[in-house]
Amino acid sequence: MLNSVIVVDDEASIRTAVEQWLSLSGFSVQLFAHAQECLAQLPRHFPGVIISDVRMPGMDGLQLLERLQADDPDLPVILLTGHGDVPMAVEAMRNGAYDFLEKPFTPQHLLGSLRRALEKRQLVLENRRLHEQADLKSRLESTLLGMSQGLQQLRRQVLDLASLPVNVLIRGETGSGKERVARCLHDFGPRADKPFVALNCAAIPEALFEAELFGHESGAFTGAQGKRIGKLEYANGGTVFLDEIESMPLAQQAKLLRVIQEQKLERLGANQSISVDLRIIAATKPDLLEEARAGRFREDLAYRLNVAELRLAPLRERREDIALLFEHFARSAGEKIGRVAPPLPGAQLAQLLTHDWPGNVRELANAAERHALGLGSPNIEVAPAGQSLSEQMEAFEAQCLRAALRLHGGEIKAVMQALQLPRRTLNEKMQRHGLLREDFMMRE
């Protein structure tokens, strides 16, 4: 239950009396003598109610109401009025005020109105939260594409972790989308308006690694012309994505560990520490603890990075996503050149579904772009290791159903006609493959 209340009144005796009544009833009370002070310190999405006198010097209660309504029309405002201000207060309620109390008023009258206003505020904020979650989920579904159970679980994990202040380790094969997932963890969290700095540890020469991460002062080493801000300092307040973290030199691992532990760093050639607020997201293909046991990685750093772990399944383990991703990449490539990508023949779709995809999503995107540009497809092996014929046929059937449902917006009759299936057979196949028509229906 919300219990935050702001009281705005230029009369000290009224402020004191209201504060005593409300505090004794368990409310958290903040007092202001002037409306301008309230506006200056009012937090965004204030989870409570404003109680304000109407007649005040400077900005009065009606002007305060107007300003509050402009920022948040659902914020409850209770006005305190003198006898002569009642018609004015009634008009204010037509303009958005929640209630008005005529002075002198009893504590019971005030508490009753306040509790009702707080209940309303709680419902509004909960409704907003649900809408925001639905919006985030929709945006994430259009960013991390896929219908497989693995992708659905990954999206849930990303939404859960995005808002948490913890470091994350992403494990996955080359081309599986580790940077895209890292970007989602940043974009869907509270640091979204701060920098996202991506760094591939395998691409930086060891001699330049420290300067790249930590920056340097002028003259710190031969060729250090002027002061340079390092990647970690530049990302202050935001997120640093360290791809192929297993390639980081051991000497720099120790310095990174200190930054994580102390939230401070020093530029090369400097004696003064700089405070930084960072979230570290690291990505690796091998197991960092196995790398540590082999002496190639610091075990203490591995534990610091792996507060939470996300595993990205290779494309061969989520074949039901292949056609959807191929269609997306082909359409995007066609749009760039003003051309509609040609439809994919069934035989080629079967090849896509049975290929082993060692390059994962990156390889699939390349194949889709070549198709959209009319350049043909690269050589594709059609016999994935460890997958039986029946498994390949099941994957192909599931994808045909998914494509038809998507094409016809979940309209069952149209899908039945397109696939020439009776309703009962279609329902059984959809149930076996975990397909729901609601997931394919056109949304406004």
Buried (B, 14 or more C-beta within 10 A) or exposed (E): EBBBBBBBBBBEEBBEBBBEBBEEBEBEBBBBBBBBBBBEEBEEEBBBBBBBBBBBEEBBBBBBBEBBBEEBEBBBBBBBBBEEBEEBBEEBBEEBBBBBBBEEBEBEEBBEBBBBBBEBBBEBBEEEEEEEEEEBBEEBBEBBBBBBEBBBEBBEBBBEBBEBEEBBBBBBBEBBBBBBBBBBBBBBBEBEEBBBBBBBBEEBEEEEBBBBBBBBBEEBEEEBEEBBBBBBBBBBEBBBBBBBBBBBBEEBBEBBBBBBEEBEBBBBBBEEEBEBEBBBBBBBBEBBEEBBEEEBBBEBBBBBBBBBBBEBBBBBEBBBBBBBBBBBBBBBBBEEEEEEBEEBEEEBBBBBBBBBBEBBBBBBBBBBBBBBBEEEBEEBEEEBEEBEEEEBEBBBBBBBBBBBBBEBEBBBEBBBEBBEBEEEEBBEBBEEBEBEBEEBEEEE
